[in-house]
Amino acid sequence: MLVASAAPPARARDFGGEIPVRVVSYNIHAGIGSDGVFDLDRQAAVLRALHADVIGLQEVDVRWGARSRWLDTAVELGRRLAMHVSFAPIYRIGSREFGVAVLSGHPVLAAENHRITRLSTQTAPDPAPAPLPAPAPGFGEVVLRVRGAPLRVYVTHLDHRGDPSVRTAQVAEMRQIMRRACGPKVLVGDFNAPPSAPELGPLWRDVRDADPGGSTHPAQNPVKRIDYVTVSAGVRVHGAHVDGTLASDHRPVVADLRLRR
């Protein structure tokens, strides 16, 4: 799903032949803060203050349920921030959807929702058998053009279980998908694993961790770094940090990147 909002002019300007782009990754927990209160205005205020060009979101509700007031949280945040929206559902049950999204201050030229291995959290009622790992959507890709420079942005939310087998398969499939395209790429998301996790090892052959130097989860007292902004060749990390907001149960990762012309 693509939604065009009245995005403001790009703030990027030339830095010695490079183009600056600020990218944020944020698991918004369906709009619910560390205090258990649903408040999209609060999350929008946090994101607005970060002055991001591109935002990757995870745990995005689209008319999913009462917890998010049956709202399309991707469109609502896009409207509040005057950004273009691309939503990639992981689950679709009737008109209810849950997944990942990209908000962009630059027009989205193309978008795709790729399938990767998932072990569904939407269990079927008894006596149906337990779900098995199977291909499912929810690995989002958008193509942007930032002041003439092409950029592909991918957003993901990897399996949360202690057993790394599903994440291992997901990493392998994401690498295959990203290798199909040339040019600079940014991969953001909640990987549900620390940088040293063996299942993430192959990923570091293709992308580099922006390394914000702080933990991201849980937001109230973070002890784990499981949220990422990563970059391919052709993208330079100028700096990165973790924002201290409690507007979700995760803290956002903020990365200042430079694109080569």
C-alpha positions in Angstrom: 0.0 0.0 0.0 1.3 3.4 -1.0 -0.2 6.6 0.3 1.1 10.0 -0.9 1.1 12.8 1.7 2.0 16.4 1.1 5.7 15.9 1.9 7.8 19.0 2.5 10.8 19.7 0.3 13.7 17.4 1.0 16.1 19.0 3.5 19.1 17.2 2.1 21.8 19.4 0.6 25.2 18.7 -0.8 28.1 17.9 1.6 31.2 17.7 -0.5 29.7 15.6 -3.2 27.7 13.5 -0.8 24.0 13.7 0.0 23.0 13.5 3.7 20.0 11.4 4.7 18.8 10.8 8.2 17.2 7.4 8.7 15.3 6.2 11.7 14.2 2.6 12.7 11.4 2.4 15.2 9.3 -0.4 16.6 6.2 1.5 17.5 4.4 -1.3 19.4 1.2 -0.5 17.6 1.3 3.1 19.0 1.5 2.0 22.6 4.1 3.5 24.9 6.0 2.1 27.8 3.2 3.3 30.1 0.7 1.1 28.2 -1.1 4.1 26.7 -1.9 4.3 23.0 -0.9 7.7 21.8 0.0 8.3 18.2 0.3 12.0 18.8 3.1 11.3 21.2 5.0 9.1 18.8 4.5 11.6 16.0 6.0 14.3 18.2 9.0 12.1 18.9 9.5 11.4 15.2 9.0 15.0 14.2 11.7 16.1 16.6 14.2 13.6 15.0 13.9 15.4 11.6 14.2 12.1 9.7 14.2 11.8 5.9 13.2 8.1 6.0 11.6 6.2 8.9 11.2 2.4 9.0 8.5 1.2 11.4 7.7 -2.2 12.9 4.6 -3.5 14.7 2.3 -1.3 12.6 -1.5 -1.8 13.0 -3.9 -1.1 10.2 -7.4 -1.4 11.5 -6.1 -4.3 13.6 -8.1 -3.9 16.8 -9.2 -2.0 19.8 -5.6 -1.6 21.1 -4.9 0.9 18.4 -8.5 2.2 18.1 -9.0 0.4 14.8 -6.9 3.1 13.1 -4.5 2.8 10.2 -1.5 3.8 12.3 0.8 4.0 9.2 -1.4 6.5 7.4 -2.1 8.4 10.6 1.6 8.9 11.4 2.3 9.8 7.7 -0.4 12.4 7.8 0.9 13.9 11.1 4.4 14.1 9.7 3.5 15.0 6.1 5.4 12.0 4.8 4.8 9.5 2.1 3.7 6.1 3.4 4.4 2.5 2.2 2.9 -0.3 4.2 3.9 -4.0 3.9 1.5 -6.3 5.8 2.8 -9.4 7.5 -0.7 -10.6 8.5 -4.0 -9.9 6.8 -7.2 -11.1 8.4 -10.2 -9.7 6.6 -9.7 -5.9 6.7 -7.3 -6.2 9.6 -3.6 -5.9 8.9 -0.3 -5.8 10.9 3.2 -5.3 9.5 6.0 -2.9 8.7 6.1 0.5 7.0 8.3 3.1 5.5 7.6 6.8 5.9 9.6 9.0 3.5 10.1 12.7 3.0 10.9 11.8 -0.6 8.5 10.4 -3.1 8.2 6.6 -3.2 9.0 5.5 -6.8 8.2 1.8 -6.3 7.4 -0.6 -3.5 7.3 -4.3 -3.0 6.3 -6.6 -0.2 8.6 -9.6 -0.3 7.9 -13.0 1.2 10.3 -14.6 3.7 10.1 -17.5 6.1 7.8 -16.8 9.1 6.4 -18.8 12.0 3.0 -17.3 12.5 2.0 -15.8 15.8 -1.6 -15.9 14.7 -2.4 -19.5 15.9 -5.4 -21.3 14.6 -8.1 -22.5 17.0 -7.9 -26.0 18.3 -7.9 -28.7 17.0 -5.9 -27.2 14.1 -2.2 -28.1 14.0 0.3 -25.6 15.3 1.8 -23.4 12.5 5.0 -24.3 10.8 7.6 -22.0 9.2 6.4 -21.0 5.8 6.9 -18.1 3.3 4.9 -15.1 4.2 4.9 -11.4 3.3 6.3 -8.6 5.4 9.8 -7.8 4.1 9.1 -4.3 2.7 11.2 -2.6 0.0 10.8 1.0 -1.4 12.8 2.8 -4.1 13.5 6.4 -3.4 15.4 9.2 -5.3 17.1 11.7 -3.0 18.2 14.7 -4.9 19.0 12.6 -7.9 20.6 9.8 -6.0 18.8 6.4 -6.0 18.2 4.6 -2.7 16.5 1.3 -1.8 15.2 1.0 1.7 14.2 -2.3 3.2 12.3 -2.7 6.5 12.0 -6.0 8.4 10.9 -7.6 11.7 12.6 -10.9 12.4 11.3 -13.8 14.5 11.3 -13.1 18.2 11.8 -16.7 19.5 14.8 -17.9 21.4 15.4 -20.6 18.8 17.3 -18.9 16.0 16.3 -21.2 13.2 13.6 -19.0 11.7 15.8 -15.9 11.9 18.6 -17.9 10.2 16.3 -18.6 7.3 15.0 -15.0 7.2 18.5 -13.6 7.0 19.4 -15.9 4.1 16.3 -14.9 2.2 16.7 -11.2 2.9 20.2 -11.4 1.5 19.0 -13.1 -1.6 16.3 -10.5 -2.2 18.6 -7.5 -1.6 21.3 -8.9 -3.9 18.8 -8.8 -6.8 19.1 -5.0 -7.0 22.2 -2.8 -7.6 23.0 0.5 -6.0 23.0 1.8 -2.4 20.7 0.1 0.1 19.6 0.7 3.7 18.1 -2.1 5.8 16.4 -1.2 9.0 14.3 -3.1 11.5 13.8 -5.1 14.7 16.1 -8.1 14.2 15.3 -9.6 17.7 18.9 -10.5 18.1 22.1 -8.8 19.2 24.8 -7.9 16.7 26.9 -10.8 17.9 24.2 -13.4 17.3 25.4 -16.2 14.9 22.3 -16.0 12.8 23.1 -12.4 11.9 26.7 -13.2 10.9 26.1 -13.7 7.2 24.2 -10.4 7.0 27.3 -8.5 8.1 29.0 -9.7 4.8 26.5 -7.5 2.9 25.7 -4.6 5.1 27.3 -2.6 7.9 25.7 -1.8 11.3 25.4 1.9 11.9 26.1 1.0 15.6 24.3 3.7 17.6 26.3 2.8 20.7 23.3 2.0 23.0 20.7 -0.5 23.8 17.1 -0.2 22.4 14.9 -2.7 24.4 13.0 -2.5 26.6 12.7 1.3 26.4 12.2 1.8 30.1 15.5 0.2 31.0 17.2 -1.0 27.8 19.5 -4.0 28.1 19.4 -5.4 24.6 20.4 -3.9 21.2 18.0 -5.5 18.7 16.9 -2.5 16.6 19.1 -1.5 13.6 20.0 0.8 10.8 22.4 -0.9 8.4 23.9 0.2 5.1 25.4 -1.3 2.0 28.4 -0.2 0.0 27.8 3.2 -1.4 26.3 4.5 1.8 28.5 6.0 4.5 27.6 6.3 8.2 28.3 9.8 9.5 26.9 9.1 13.0 24.2 7.3 14.9 22.5 7.3 18.3 19.6 5.8 20.2 16.9 8.3 21.2 15.8 8.0 24.8 12.0 8.3 24.3 9.6 6.0 26.1 6.8 6.5 23.5 7.0 2.8 22.6 8.5 -0.3 24.3 11.5 0.1 22.0 13.8 3.1 21.6 14.4 4.4 18.0 17.7 4.2 16.3 18.8 7.4 14.5 21.5 7.3 11.8 23.0 10.1 9.8 24.0 8.7 6.4 25.8 10.0 3.4 24.9 8.9 -0.2 27.5 9.0 -2.9 26.5 10.6 -6.2 
